[in-house]
Amino acid sequence: MEFQFFGTSSGTPSKTRNVTALALRTPWSLHELRAIFITHMHGDHCYGLPGLLASAGMLNRTAPLTLVGPAPLKPFLEGVMATTELGLPFPIDFVDVERLGELEVLDDVLPDLRVVATALSHRMPSWAYSFTEREVERRLDTAKLEAGGVARGVAWGELQQGRTVTLDDGRVLAPRDWLLPGRKPLKVIVGGDNDRPELLIGEARDAEVLVHEATYTEAVLKKVGPGPRHSSARMTALAATQAGVPNLVLTHFSPRYQDGNKGPQTMADIEDEAREAYAGQLFLARDFDRYQLDRQGRLSLCT
């Protein structure tokens, strides 16, 4: 499983960071894109959508595209398309995030992933999306097959594909008896804006990766007050620790925090605060960072 950040700033762009966006990787092409998930309707999380769709149209995309998000997403996009005369050469299927659990529409769109939405706490309705592998490949128990006198060949391939096999000697082999236990399905959670990261503890207990905002440090959050409804690095780190998530990726940083070591407030302040409350593998996302999650649940930053 692979994902890439296209923006890691909150509210407004900075010299080094655009506003928040992340892609769960399939081949990087607007023709290949299957679904877009909007966490909430604040501009820094949805204003880029019309331009993205327009680009896909100019590249002659024709395949349907699924948009998942809050109910206002549909009239917002329809209004932009009407006022700007944006005609798209492909159909759009809107899915209200609040009905995501009732519908099976994503089964065809993303057959390899199970998607769950969790309501968060922000100034407007905001959501997190969990992406979990639906099926995990299982390896043949080759030692058992050889000990049982099952010769390598077609039978092995059929069992690997989950098909029952009848041998020439009349034995019937059921796949469940000849496959090793599968590994744990990989799970990644991507949160929208949220001032209560503890809301994700339950959903994150079996996740390998949590991607969550860390807009401020505690000191700045106290000065700003509760109005913006965002999380500090410490709040997010504590929730990740309580959930036992092995990999935490922080994003959505206030532009006041500068990259490098210059300035009164830097990204090092965010990192130091998070590390005080979280002992797992910690990443502070940068624009265009690409991460790889291997089958054993190990997350690495691709170079």
Secondary structure, 3 states (H helix, E strand, C coil): CEEEEEECECCCCCCCCCECEEEECCCCCCCCCCEEECCCCCHHHHCHHHHHHHHHHHCCCCCCEEEEECCCHHHHHHHHHHHHCCCCCCCEEEEEHHHCCCCCHHHHHCCCEEEEEEECCCCCCCEEEEEEECCCCCCECHHHHHHCCCCCCHHHHHHHCCCCEECCCCCEECHHHCECCCCCCCEEEEECCCCCHHHHHHHHCCCCEEEEECCECHHHHHHHCCCCCCCEHHHHHHHHHHHCCCEEEEECECCCCECCCCCCCEHHHHHHHHHHHCCCEEEECCCCCEEEECCCCCEEECC
